[in-house]
C-alpha cells in the first residue's frame, strides 16, 4: 500500500482492536481522495470529494460489515 504524496493517519482504540484510518488526496479542496479503514485483517476503501464525509462513510461502512458478520453467526 505505497502511495505517493501526503496522507493522513488516524488511529482509534476499540474493543475489537486498533481502528486505522488512512486518508489520501483531497488537496486542493474539492479534489478526489481515498480513505482506507482497517481493523484486524479487514480493509475498506472509499473514494469521495469531501474528506470528513468520506472518512465518516468509510467508518460507517466498516461498522456495518462487522455487525453483519456478527448477526450471520
N, CA, C and O of each residue as an XYZ file, in Angstrom:
292
protein
N       0.843     -1.175      0.000
C       0.000      0.000      0.000
C       0.885      1.234      0.000
O       0.859      2.006      0.958
N       1.655      1.434     -1.037
C       2.544      2.592     -1.145
C       1.896      3.653     -2.029
O       1.660      3.421     -3.215
N       1.615      4.798     -1.459
C       1.008      5.909     -2.179
C       1.983      7.074     -2.180
O       2.638      7.345     -1.173
N       2.078      7.757     -3.305
C       2.928      8.937     -3.390
C       2.177     10.150     -2.857
O       0.954     10.224     -2.983
N       2.881     11.087     -2.273
C       2.262     12.308     -1.786
C       1.949     12.248     -0.300
O       2.346     11.314      0.396
N       1.231     13.259      0.173
C       0.895     13.359      1.587
C      -0.358     12.559      1.903
O      -1.250     12.420      1.066
N      -0.414     12.041      3.112
C      -1.598     11.370      3.584
C      -1.722     11.579      5.080
O      -0.786     12.021      5.746
N      -2.890     11.254      5.590
C      -3.199     11.478      6.989
C      -3.543     10.141      7.627
O      -4.294      9.354      7.051
N      -3.003      9.877      8.804
C      -3.275      8.632      9.516
C      -3.968      8.951     10.835
O      -3.536      9.830     11.581
N      -5.036      8.230     11.110
C      -5.757      8.364     12.368
C      -5.876      6.974     12.981
O      -6.176      6.013     12.274
N      -5.649      6.856     14.274
C      -5.742      5.581     14.971
C      -6.717      5.727     16.131
O      -6.615      6.661     16.927
N      -7.671      4.785     16.221
C      -8.667      4.800     17.284
C      -8.682      3.445     17.980
O      -8.899      2.430     17.318
N      -8.460      3.392     19.297
C      -8.563      2.117     20.006
C     -10.027      1.724     20.170
O     -10.857      2.549     20.553
N     -10.341      0.467     19.882
C     -11.690     -0.059     20.043
C     -11.628     -1.351     20.840
O     -10.541     -1.823     21.175
N     -12.783     -1.924     21.145
C     -12.828     -3.191     21.864
C     -12.299     -4.330     21.002
O     -11.777     -5.315     21.525
N     -12.430     -4.203     19.681
C     -12.008     -5.266     18.768
C     -10.564     -5.115     18.308
O     -10.048     -6.005     17.631
N      -9.906     -4.036     18.647
C      -8.529     -3.794     18.230
C      -8.323     -2.337     17.863
O      -9.098     -1.471     18.266
N      -7.280     -2.072     17.100
C      -6.928     -0.711     16.702
C      -7.514     -0.404     15.330
O      -7.174     -1.060     14.346
N      -8.394      0.591     15.263
C      -9.004      1.024     14.008
C      -8.067      2.030     13.352
O      -7.780      3.083     13.922
N      -7.589      1.700     12.147
C      -6.637      2.553     11.438
C      -7.336      3.209     10.256
O      -7.975      2.532      9.451
N      -7.213      4.530     10.156
C      -7.825      5.293      9.071
C      -6.711      6.037      8.342
O      -5.977      6.820      8.947
N      -6.588      5.788      7.030
C      -5.593      6.456      6.194
C      -6.343      7.257      5.137
O      -7.154      6.694      4.402
N      -6.087      8.562      5.048
C      -6.749      9.438      4.079
C      -5.703      9.982      3.108
O      -4.710     10.581      3.519
N      -5.943      9.763      1.811
C      -5.034     10.209      0.753
C      -5.751     11.225     -0.123
O      -6.967     11.147     -0.300
N      -5.007     12.170     -0.669
C      -5.571     13.122     -1.621
C      -6.276     14.272     -0.937
O      -5.808     14.778      0.083
N      -7.406     14.688     -1.500
C      -8.234     15.790     -1.008
C      -7.507     17.130     -1.074
O      -7.947     18.080     -0.427
N      -6.423     17.247     -1.821
C      -5.723     18.524     -1.993
C      -5.551     18.794     -3.462
O      -5.078     17.897     -4.160
N      -5.885     19.932     -3.990
C      -6.552     21.054     -3.335
C      -7.993     20.709     -2.993
O      -8.511     19.679     -3.424
N      -8.633     21.566     -2.221
C     -10.001     21.298     -1.768
C     -10.912     21.022     -2.951
O     -10.860     21.714     -3.967
N     -11.728     20.026     -2.810
C     -12.668     19.662     -3.869
C     -12.135     18.623     -4.824
O     -12.839     18.235     -5.757
N     -10.901     18.153     -4.623
C     -10.367     17.115     -5.493
C     -10.654     15.740     -4.881
O     -10.993     15.630     -3.703
N     -10.514     14.703     -5.697
C     -10.769     13.342     -5.257
C      -9.809     12.941     -4.158
O      -8.671     13.408     -4.097
N     -10.288     12.067     -3.293
C      -9.453     11.491     -2.263
C      -9.902     10.079     -1.969
O     -10.969      9.654     -2.413
N      -9.102      9.359     -1.230
C      -9.405      7.979     -0.885
C      -9.154      7.765      0.594
O      -8.167      8.254      1.143
N     -10.057      7.030      1.241
C      -9.931      6.708      2.651
C      -9.886      5.194      2.781
O     -10.734      4.490      2.233
N      -8.891      4.698      3.510
C      -8.740      3.269      3.756
C      -8.898      3.045      5.253
O      -8.162      3.622      6.053
N      -9.867      2.199      5.634
C     -10.124      1.882      7.031
C      -9.810      0.403      7.237
O     -10.289     -0.450      6.490
N      -9.002      0.103      8.256
C      -8.682     -1.293      8.522
C      -8.773     -1.579     10.016
O      -8.420     -0.755     10.859
N      -9.257     -2.773     10.304
C      -9.352     -3.266     11.672
C      -9.068     -4.753     11.609
O      -9.863     -5.525     11.073
N      -7.940     -5.147     12.156
C      -7.541     -6.549     12.067
C      -7.141     -6.883     10.642
O      -6.261     -6.237     10.074
N      -7.784     -7.890     10.062
C      -7.445     -8.296      8.703
C      -8.449     -7.808      7.664
O      -8.348     -8.187      6.497
N      -9.414     -6.977      8.055
C     -10.417     -6.457      7.130
C     -10.101     -5.011      6.763
O      -9.734     -4.203      7.616
N     -10.251     -4.702      5.477
C      -9.947     -3.365      4.972
C     -11.073     -2.890      4.077
O     -11.593     -3.653      3.262
N     -11.454     -1.615      4.228
C     -12.482     -0.980      3.406
C     -11.865      0.252      2.753
O     -11.209      1.045      3.429
N     -12.071      0.422      1.429
C     -11.589      1.598      0.700
C     -12.798      2.367      0.159
O     -13.700      1.780     -0.438
N     -12.805      3.686      0.375
C     -13.892      4.542     -0.091
C     -13.279      5.774     -0.736
O     -12.321      6.346     -0.215
N     -13.842      6.186     -1.885
C     -13.380      7.394     -2.568
C     -14.470      8.465     -2.495
O     -15.660      8.152     -2.450
N     -14.046      9.733     -2.484
C     -15.005     10.823     -2.436
C     -14.335     12.173     -2.574
O     -13.115     12.271     -2.708
N     -15.160     13.223     -2.539
C     -14.674     14.592     -2.672
C     -14.432     15.257     -1.325
O     -13.405     15.908     -1.129
N     -15.367     15.099     -0.396
C     -15.294     15.763      0.903
C     -14.575     14.848      1.891
O     -15.012     13.719      2.113
N     -13.481     15.316      2.485
C     -12.645     14.486      3.352
C     -13.402     13.988      4.574
O     -13.377     12.793      4.868
N     -14.077     14.885      5.295
C     -14.777     14.493      6.520
C     -15.908     13.514      6.237
O     -16.057     12.515      6.941
N     -16.701     13.793      5.216
C     -17.817     12.909      4.882
C     -17.332     11.543      4.402
O     -17.953     10.521      4.695
N     -16.227     11.528      3.670
C     -15.690     10.268      3.164
C     -15.144      9.426      4.308
O     -15.320      8.207      4.309
N     -14.487     10.047      5.280
C     -13.998      9.316      6.448
C     -15.168      8.724      7.229
O     -15.126      7.560      7.627
N     -16.201      9.515      7.447
C     -17.373      9.025      8.181
C     -18.057      7.885      7.426
O     -18.472      6.898      8.033
N     -18.175      8.019      6.111
C     -18.809      6.976      5.302
C     -18.015      5.671      5.368
O     -18.600      4.591      5.445
N     -16.689      5.767      5.339
C     -15.841      4.577      5.397
C     -15.958      3.884      6.753
O     -16.034      2.657      6.815
N     -15.974      4.655      7.831
C     -16.097      4.063      9.168
C     -17.466      3.423      9.341
O     -17.565      2.325      9.890
N     -18.530      4.089      8.883
C     -19.874      3.514      8.977
C     -19.979      2.220      8.176
O     -20.584      1.253      8.639
N     -19.402      2.194      6.992
C     -19.424      1.000      6.163
C     -18.679     -0.148      6.836
O     -19.126     -1.294      6.790
N     -17.552      0.158      7.454
C     -16.786     -0.871      8.149
C     -17.561     -1.411      9.347
O     -17.572     -2.621      9.575
N     -18.210     -0.537     10.116
C     -19.006     -0.970     11.264
C     -20.195     -1.817     10.824
O     -20.554     -2.774     11.508
N     -20.816     -1.477      9.686
C     -21.928     -2.273      9.168
C     -21.473     -3.675      8.790
O     -22.191     -4.641      9.046
N     -20.296     -3.805      8.187
C     -19.804     -5.129      7.813
C     -19.506     -5.961      9.049
O     -19.748     -7.168      9.052
N     -18.979     -5.331     10.107
C     -18.712     -6.059     11.352
C     -20.023     -6.528     11.970
O     -20.117     -7.669     12.422
N     -21.044     -5.658     11.996
C     -22.344     -6.035     12.574
C     -23.014     -7.131     11.753
O     -23.656     -8.015     12.321
N     -22.877     -7.092     10.432
C     -23.465     -8.129      9.585
C     -22.808     -9.478      9.837
O     -23.487    -10.505      9.842
N     -21.504     -9.487     10.045
C     -20.808    -10.743     10.332
C     -21.250    -11.324     11.661
O     -21.387    -12.542     11.785
N     -21.477    -10.474     12.663
C     -21.900    -10.948     13.961
C     -23.311    -11.540     13.915
O     -23.590    -12.533     14.587
N     -24.202    -10.932     13.122
C     -25.572    -11.432     13.039
C     -25.658    -12.701     12.198
O     -26.573    -13.502     12.393
N     -24.726    -12.901     11.269
C     -24.737    -14.107     10.443
C     -24.324    -15.343     11.218
O     -24.714    -16.454     10.858
N     -23.540    -15.172     12.278
C     -23.036    -16.324     13.032
C     -24.017    -16.824     14.028
O     -23.737    -17.789     14.739
